[in-house]
């Protein structure tokens, strides 16, 4: 006995319409009389619309169905369609390139936000607001470094990175002290532990 497995059947071009529609389209390609072929095509369009009622909410519903008919026929159906049918090349066109951010970030473990904050600090006039922002930036840089690297880091290294990222403008190596590495790590562990307890309760 021969079994008709899907794996041995002809591959469906648009599976959502099913094998019967594919067979009907294959059949009307063999109809020699043009008027009969056009009539059969309109009948298939009606059946396709009934099989996919959700498409009725799509703009240009009928146009979409005629496009699908052309695709199912592998663009070999010579009919008088009410719309201009798509060309085979339209399915092979490459999608538009996604405009990804072109910003190149030095020392990526600090993140883009830190870079933007440094740019803002550079633009500020000297004063308390600028000093407070630089102090906050340096603290978050140390915190980010420890989050990603999980090892001790000296304030001097953070200040060096801050100077590099600011283009040499921000230099606080002799006037700023940051929290100890062990204190930051302990604070991070405490936050994680607190989160777990809340989940368990």
PyMOL commands that set and color helices and strands:
alter all, ss='L'
color gray80, all
select helices_A, chain A and resi 6-8+15-28+34-51+53-57+61-72+88-91+108-110+112-123+128-149+155-165+181-200
alter helices_A, ss='H'
color red, helices_A
deselect
rebuild
show_as cartoon
